[in-house]
Amino acid sequence: MTNEQNTSGNASTKAAQNPKTSESTSNFTRKSTSEPMSESTTTTVSHSARNSVSHDATKIAAAVNESKNAINSAAARTKHSEEFAARKDYVEELAKREAARKIAQQEQNRAAQAQASAAQAQSSRTGAQAQGSGTQVKQSTMFEYGYRKKNYAPDELITDAHGNPITVSDTMLTAIEASKRVTHTPHLCFYEPRIPGNTGSAIRLCAVTGSILHLIEPLGFDLKDTKLRRAGLDYHDMAHVVIHPSFEAMVEAMPDSRIIAFTAHAEKTYTDVQYKPTDILLFGPEPGDIPDPMDVFFGPHVTEQVKLPMRPSLRSLNLTNTASIALYEAWRQLDFSGAGEVEQL
């Protein structure tokens, strides 16, 4: 047996005889063997911990964002609810006001109808009494503050000398009568007028100057229009009005008259004309944004065209204001002839 084998055998024998030494040797061997495994495990645990922390942070951030979104959504819903409630209150308030207005209007209409019925009954009684006594009594209930009452029962536009309502057609001139009547001022002519208030003012203008107003159809209103009534027109006023179905019909009915057209397209000023009582001053339709009918105003039947001077880039004058300026200039040139005379109709 060699020394090496002998030594190994001795060591084994010693180890068997001394269990502590054997256990220590075994522990040393395991320790030496497990050290590399411990470093790898530590690295794995570290990575796992970081991943876990990152995942938790992501979840927390997502939860925070979700909470913020929930808060914003709740705020938006609250604001929308408040706005909806405010709009609802506003709509309800408007509905209440409209209902109150309708009720007040109904009450007013009923009161007006009752007043009209009472006035009509009173008028009937007054008429019967007047008929019995052989006299005519003026209806004092027709006018109020200088204007015809809007709720007055009869639908006629004007009244006769005694205040009794009469129809317009029974009062106006015919074309033949207009051609034969002698005036101290030129006539006026409104081509297809559209605004009743302007025509009502022109009727009164012709009445106070002794002129005649020619209206060319179609008219943009009914001669029974309420705005015409507001002028408080009577038969003296309407006795200065004649209606023609067309411009050609007026030309044919007034063969001896010279027609002078007032238009912004003219070159001559209205004061440069020597007017005659037989002239007809022609005015176009209103409002001012409606162009003048050039085929009529510059047609063969018109003697000349004149204009009123105005500042540039401004709207046109009111129709009846323009007619008043022109008519009084013509009357001035004629020395206001007939101003002091009592008109005989």
Residue, then its C-alpha position, 0 to 999 in steps of 0.5 A: m500500500t502506498n503512502e497516498q492511499n494510507t493517508s486517505g484511509n487515515a483521513s476517512t478513519k478520522a472522519a468516521q471517528n470524529p463526527k463534528t469534523s465530518e459535519s463541519t467538512s460537509n457544511f463547508t462543502r455546501k457553503s462553497t457550493s451555494e455561494p454562486m447561486s445566492e448572487s444570481t437569486t439576489t439579482t432576480v429578486s431585485h429585478s422582480a422588485r423593481n418591476s413590481v414597484s413600476h407596475d404599482a406606480t402605473k396602477i396608481a397613476a391610472a387610478v389618479n387619472e381615472s379619479k380626475n376624469a370622474i371629477n371632471s365628468a361630475a363637474a360638467r354634468t353639474k354645470h350642464s344641469e344648472e344651465f338646463a335648469a336656468r334655461k327651463d326657468y327662463v322658458e317657463e317665465l316666457a310662457k307665463r308672460e305670453a299667457a298673461r299677454k294673451i289673457a290681457q289681449q283677450e280682455q282688451n278685445r272683449a272690452a273693445q267689442a263691448q264698447a263698439s257694440a255700445a257705440q253702435a247701439q247708441s248710434s242707432r238710437t241717435g240716428a232714429q231720434a234724428q230721423g224722427s226729428g228731421t235733423q242730422v246729428k254728428q256722431s261724437t263717439m267716432f273721433e278721439y284726440g283728433y283720430r278716428k277710433k280704431n274700434y269704431a264699428p262701421d268699416e268705412l274710411i271716411t264720414d260726410a259733413h255730418g259725421n256719418p260714415i260713407t264709402v270711399s268710392d262715393t266720395m272720390l273723383t272720377a277721371i273725367e271730373a279730375s280733368k275738368r276741375v280747375t285748380h290753383t296748384p299742379h296735381l300730384c301723382f303717386y305711381e303704384p304707392r305701397i305705404p298707406g301712411n304716405t298716401g294718407s298724408a298726401i291726401r291731406l296735403c292735396a286737400v289743404t292746397g286745393s290740388i288733386l292726387h292721382l293714384i296709379e294702380p296697383l296699390g300696395f294697400d286697401l283704401k280702408d287701411t287703419k293707417l289711412r284712418r289715423a289721418g282722420l280723413d273726411y269727405h273733403d279730403m277724399a274729394h281730391v283723390v282719383i284712381h287710375p288703373s294704369f299710367e296710360a289711363m291717366v295720360e289719356a284722361m289728362p291730355d292737356s297736362r304736362i307731366i314732370a317726373f321727380t327722380a334721383h336720376a335727373e340732372k335739372t333741379y326742381t326749382d329750375v322749372q316754371y310750373k303751371p296749375t295744369d302740371i302733374l308732378l309724378f313720384g315713384p313708388e316707395p320705399g326708396d330702395i325700389p327703383d323708379p320705373m325708368d320706362v315710365f319716368f323717361g318715357p314719351h309721355v313725361t315732359e322732363q325730369v327734375k330732382l331735389p338736391m341732397r347730400p351724397s350717400l344718404r337715403s332718399l327723402n320720404l315720399t310725401n315730404t318730397a311731394s310737399i316741398a315740390l308742391y309748395e314751390a310750385w304754389r309759391q311760383l304761382d303766388f299762392s293763388g287761391a289760398g284765401e278762397v273757400e273751396q267749392l266741391 
